[in-house]
Amino acid sequence: MSLAPRAWLVWSLAAVTVALSTDNPVYRGLVALAALNVLLIWLPPGRRLRPLVVALLIAAGIGGLINVLAGHAGVDVIARLPADWPLVGGALTLESLAFGGAIGLGLVAALLAVAPLSLVLEPHDVVDAMPGPLERTGIAVATSLNLVSGFGRTFTAVRDAQRMRGWRPRGLRSWNEVLVPVFLTAIEDSVLLAEAMEARGFGAGRRTSFARVSWSRWDVAVVATALGSVGLFVGARLAGVAVDWYPYPTLYLPPISPALVVGCLALALPVVVAPSRRLSATGSPT
């Protein structure tokens, strides 16, 4: 059994909403953990997580570093930079470091939440998942995801080819021998894709689909649970429950609500669906 593309779309949107609707690192960490487990279980064979891991580390590092350098609030000083340094000059505090980590964790959770749209679904599934009014948006998103993965493959191929010719990195300027062919190839691929889409009548009428995906009870359960998680956070905020965490001026432990913890963990429901998949004699999921 597999989840319908629109069920994946709703799940990703719900997980992103939960991750970005709170500053609490506990809830963000639980969303990231749930999304990571879902991604590991559903990742198709042959697709790698290394580029995603690199992107997560960079996003988390940049988010945390900016807050540490730019936010000078808090009473627990770790170090001091010269006050005459623009923007970053002043005290570096433990509170800013902790809040920067929460910001980085939010970025990680959001990226993991949308990762299934590019790593689990095929580009045409993303298009089918979009509602009718957003059909062109879905095509643009699917095309972009396709070009991004192609850009990575082209970069690897050009770099390996240049190394076979004796090229070695000798500084930033030496990378022009790799980046220029990669960008030219990307532009050529974009032109070829545009010509292919025009030849197939793109924009001439509504897009048709070869087969319609019927929803199962698991699709309904995943969507209902994801929307329920969003509803829990919205309801908690309206009811005045402590959803956020602001560790200034003194660092303290984030508040935890059992109901919101359950709402975050409920996003891991697709993990329960995955083991029910079986391979037919031809090797395709049934």
Disulfide bonds with the S-S distance in Angstrom:
none
